[in-house]
Amino acid sequence: MKADAELIKVLGDTPPATISALPPETLARLAEQIGTAKQQQAVDMEKSVQKAIAGVPFAVRGIVRKALLG
């Protein structure tokens, strides 16, 4: 897969022209770093939600989780 396509896939949108002008190796590395950061963010968010709802009664946790995450 081309580096541009990898970056578009990770971002979910076309990057600005100044970013697209970077060398392919840099684009590939940037796509990898953004992908890794998004994965870590998802893990951290799940841990935070679990910690936040730990004191909430079990019967209403689903409602609280939905309120927190939208």
Backbone torsions as a table, in degrees:
resi	resn	phi	psi	omega
1	MET	NA	138.8	178.4
2	LYS	-66.7	152.7	-178.5
3	ALA	-61.0	-39.4	178.1
4	ASP	-59.6	-44.7	-178.5
5	ALA	-65.5	-37.9	177.9
6	GLU	-62.6	-43.6	-178.7
7	LEU	-67.4	-40.9	177.9
8	ILE	-62.2	-41.5	179.4
9	LYS	-62.1	-43.7	-177.8
10	VAL	-71.0	-40.8	-177.9
11	LEU	-78.6	-29.2	-175.3
12	GLY	80.3	11.0	-179.3
13	ASP	-162.6	166.7	178.2
14	THR	-75.8	130.7	178.8
15	PRO	-72.1	160.7	176.7
16	PRO	-58.8	154.8	-178.0
17	ALA	-56.7	-35.6	-179.3
18	THR	-65.6	-32.4	176.9
19	ILE	-76.5	-43.0	-179.9
20	SER	-61.8	-23.1	-178.9
21	ALA	-77.6	-9.3	179.5
22	LEU	-67.2	157.5	178.4
23	PRO	-61.1	150.1	-178.1
24	PRO	-54.4	-38.0	180.0
25	GLU	-63.1	-39.9	-179.7
26	THR	-68.6	-41.1	178.5
27	LEU	-62.5	-42.0	179.6
28	ALA	-64.4	-43.3	179.4
29	ARG	-65.1	-40.7	178.7
30	LEU	-63.5	-43.7	178.6
31	ALA	-61.2	-42.3	179.3
32	GLU	-63.9	-43.9	-179.0
33	GLN	-66.4	-40.1	178.7
34	ILE	-66.6	-42.1	177.8
35	GLY	-60.2	-44.5	178.5
36	THR	-63.2	-42.5	179.9
37	ALA	-64.3	-39.7	178.3
38	LYS	-64.8	-39.7	177.7
39	GLN	-63.7	-44.7	179.9
40	GLN	-64.9	-38.3	178.3
41	GLN	-62.1	-41.0	179.3
42	ALA	-64.3	-41.6	178.1
43	VAL	-63.6	-46.5	180.0
44	ASP	-63.0	-39.3	179.6
45	MET	-63.8	-43.9	179.9
46	GLU	-63.0	-42.9	177.7
47	LYS	-61.5	-41.9	-179.4
48	SER	-64.6	-42.9	179.4
49	VAL	-64.5	-44.1	179.0
50	GLN	-59.7	-42.1	179.5
51	LYS	-66.8	-39.7	-177.8
52	ALA	-67.6	-35.4	-176.6
53	ILE	-95.9	3.7	-178.5
54	ALA	-58.8	-34.2	-178.9
55	GLY	-91.0	-0.7	-178.9
56	VAL	-85.3	136.5	177.7
57	PRO	-54.5	141.1	-175.0
58	PHE	-54.0	-38.4	-175.4
59	ALA	-62.8	-25.7	-177.5
60	VAL	-113.2	7.1	-178.6
61	ARG	-60.2	-39.3	179.8
62	GLY	-60.7	-41.8	179.3
63	ILE	-65.5	-44.2	-179.7
64	VAL	-65.9	-41.5	179.0
65	ARG	-60.2	-44.4	179.6
66	LYS	-63.7	-39.5	178.8
67	ALA	-64.8	-37.5	179.9
68	LEU	-72.3	-40.5	-174.2
69	LEU	-98.8	-11.2	178.0
70	GLY	83.1	NA	NA
